[in-house]
Amino acid sequence: MKNILVTGYRAHELNIFDQKNKGIAYIKKAIEGRLLPLIEEGLEWVLTPGQYGVDLWACETVIELKKRYPHLKLSIIAAYQNPEEKWKEEKQQYFHDILNKVDYYGTVSNQPYNGVWQLTARDDLLLRKTDGILLFYDEDAAEGSPRFYKQKAMKKHEKDGYRILTIRSDDIQSIADEERYSGFDS
C-alpha cells in the first residue's frame, strides 16, 4: 500500500470539545499503531479530509512520524475553500498550524460550501487516490459521519480489493487501560 486515507469521527461525535481531552492522545496512539507497519512496508502518503477530529489528530500523528520516517508525506484534501472559516478562532489556529506542516493541501471545489455534492466529490476523490482506508468507526458504539466512508470503502473493497483497516472504541479503551495499568496515566 502506497497511499492511505485516514479519517473517522468528528470531535463533537466523540464528545471532545477541546484539544485538552485525554482521549485524543489514545486516539493518536491507535492511529500510530496502525500506520507503523504500513510505513515499514512502504507507505508513502497519508491523505485526510482535514475535518476537526480524527482527521486532524491523524495529521498530528503523521507530522510526528515524519521525524522518524522522512519519506512519509501528508496531504489534506478539503471539499471546498476555507472549510475552517466557521470554526472558533482556537480551532482555526490549530488547523492553520497543521496546514503549515502538510506536504500538500488542496480543495476539490474552488468555492465556499455550496452543497453536499462537494463532500461527495471529495470523498470519491480520496477513495480513488488511495489503496486503502484507516477508519476510526465503531457502529456498535456510535453512529456518525464515518459510516458514509465505510459504505463507500466496502463497495470499493468488493470491486477492487480496497484495504479497510479500522480502529474501534475497544482499541482506544485498550490503549487507555494499558497506560493506566502501566502507571503512565496519573
SVG drawing of the C-alpha trace seen along z (x, -y; Angstrom):
<svg xmlns="http://www.w3.org/2000/svg" viewBox="-26 -33 40 41">
<polyline fill="none" stroke="black" stroke-width="0.4" points="0.0,0.0 1.5,-3.3 -1.4,-5.7 -3.9,-5.5 -6.9,-7.6 -7.2,-8.2 -10.5,-9.5 -13.2,-8.9 -15.3,-10.7 -15.5,-14.4 -14.5,-15.7 -18.1,-16.5 -19.2,-13.0 -16.8,-11.7 -17.9,-14.4 -14.5,-16.0 -14.7,-19.8 -11.2,-20.9 -7.6,-19.8 -7.0,-19.1 -9.2,-15.9 -7.1,-12.9 -8.8,-10.7 -7.0,-12.4 -3.7,-11.0 -5.1,-7.5 -6.7,-8.0 -3.3,-9.2 -1.6,-6.2 -4.1,-3.9 -3.5,-5.7 0.2,-5.4 0.0,-1.7 -2.0,-1.0 0.3,-3.2 3.7,-2.0 3.5,1.5 2.3,-0.2 5.2,-2.7 7.6,0.2 6.0,1.9 6.5,-1.2 3.6,-3.6 4.3,-6.9 1.3,-9.2 -1.4,-9.7 -4.4,-11.6 -7.2,-13.0 -10.2,-15.3 -9.0,-17.6 -12.2,-17.8 -11.8,-18.7 -11.5,-15.5 -9.8,-12.2 -8.6,-13.7 -6.5,-16.4 -5.3,-14.1 -4.1,-11.8 -2.3,-14.7 -0.6,-15.5 0.4,-11.8 1.9,-11.7 3.8,-15.0 5.4,-13.3 6.1,-10.1 7.8,-12.1 10.6,-12.9 11.5,-9.2 10.3,-8.5 11.2,-11.5 9.9,-9.8 6.4,-9.9 4.1,-12.6 0.9,-14.1 -2.0,-15.7 -5.2,-17.3 -7.9,-17.4 -10.8,-19.5 -14.2,-19.6 -14.4,-23.4 -12.5,-26.6 -11.9,-27.7 -13.6,-24.8 -12.5,-26.2 -14.0,-29.7 -17.0,-29.0 -14.9,-27.3 -13.9,-29.0 -10.7,-31.0 -8.7,-28.5 -9.7,-25.6 -8.9,-27.8 -5.4,-28.4 -4.9,-24.7 -6.0,-23.9 -3.6,-26.6 -0.7,-25.3 -1.3,-21.8 -1.7,-23.2 1.8,-24.7 3.3,-21.2 1.5,-19.2 3.2,-18.3 0.1,-19.1 -3.2,-20.9 -5.9,-21.1 -9.7,-21.6 -12.0,-19.7 -14.1,-22.8 -12.7,-26.3 -15.7,-27.9 -17.1,-28.1 -19.5,-25.5 -22.2,-25.2 -23.8,-21.8 -23.3,-18.2 -22.0,-17.4 -18.7,-19.0 -18.4,-16.5 -19.3,-13.6 -16.8,-14.7 -14.1,-15.0 -14.9,-11.5 -14.9,-9.9 -11.5,-11.6 -9.9,-10.4 -11.1,-6.9 -9.9,-6.9 -6.4,-8.2 -5.8,-5.7 -5.1,-2.0 -6.9,-1.6 -8.5,-3.4 -7.8,-3.5 -11.2,-4.4 -12.0,-5.1 -15.6,-4.0 -17.5,-1.7 -21.1,-1.3 -21.7,0.6 -20.6,-2.4 -21.9,-5.3 -23.3,-6.1 -21.8,-9.1 -20.3,-10.6 -17.7,-7.9 -20.5,-5.5 -20.5,-7.1 -16.8,-6.3 -17.3,-2.8 -20.2,-2.2 -18.1,-3.5 -15.0,-1.7 -16.9,1.6 -18.1,1.2 -14.6,0.4 -13.3,3.4 -15.7,5.8 -14.9,4.3 -11.2,3.7 -9.9,5.3 -9.5,1.9 -8.0,2.4 -10.0,1.5 -8.3,1.1 -10.3,0.0 -10.0,-1.5 -12.8,-0.8 -13.7,-2.2 -12.4,1.1 -9.0,0.4 -8.9,-3.1 -10.1,-1.7 -7.3,1.0 -4.7,-1.7 -6.1,-3.8 -6.2,-0.7 -2.7,0.3 -1.3,-3.1 -3.3,-3.3 -2.1,0.2 1.5,-0.6 1.4,-3.8 1.8,-6.3 -1.6,-7.8 -1.6,-9.6"/>
</svg>
